[in-house]
Amino acid sequence: MASTPPWQRPRPPGPRAALTPAQRAWAEAAALRHGRRYPNLVDNIAARRQPPDVDIDAPPAAVSATRRRPG
């Protein structure tokens, strides 16, 4: 059975904390690697799981840095 997509799950309880500058840069870099101009919810969730001082030059292993959207 598939899990519920992130945008249909309820927001976790507790205070909302902004991404650190390093996590935000990681999310933006992940979006660019996937051919998007801006990070989406999934990029932000993945960045939140990174340590606060994450190195943006360490991309997820399964993503190619040369992949671009056609057109």
N, C-alpha and C positions, 0 to 999 in steps of 0.2 A: 504494500500500500504506500502510495506516495505521500510525502509530508505536505503540509499546507505551505503555499508560497509565502515569502516574507511579507509581502504587502497585504496579505489577508490575516496575518497573526496580530493579536493585540499587542500594543506597546508594552514593553516590560515595565514593572512598577519602579518607582524611585525617581530621583532627579535626573533630568537630561543634562548630559555633559557634552560640550563641544569637542570635536576632534582636535587633537594637538596639531600644530603646524606640520610636524613630520607625518602624522597619519593622514592629514588632508593632502599633502603632496603625494603620498603613496596612493591614495584613492584617485587623484588626478592622473598619475602616471599609469595606473591600471586601466582607467578609461581610455587613455590615448593608445595603450597597447591593444585594446579591443576595438579601436576605430571610432570611439566616441569623443566628442569635444569636452563633455562634462561628465563627472562621476554620477552614477545613478545609485539607487538604494543598495543594490548588491555590492557595489564598489565601497560604499560607506560602511556597510556591515563588515566586509572583509578587512577594511582598514581599521575598524574598531577592534578587531581581534588581534591586530599587530601590537607589538610593544609600543609604548608611547614615544620611544626614541628610535623607531624603525628606520632602516636605511632604504631610501626609495630606489636605489640601484639593485635591490634584491627582489625581482619580480616573482610572482608565482611560477613554479617550474613548468606548468602545462601551457603557458601562454607564450606565443612567439612575439618577439618585439617588432617583427617586420609585417605583421598581419594588418591589412588596411581594408577599409570598406571599398568595394568597387565603385567606380563612377567618378 
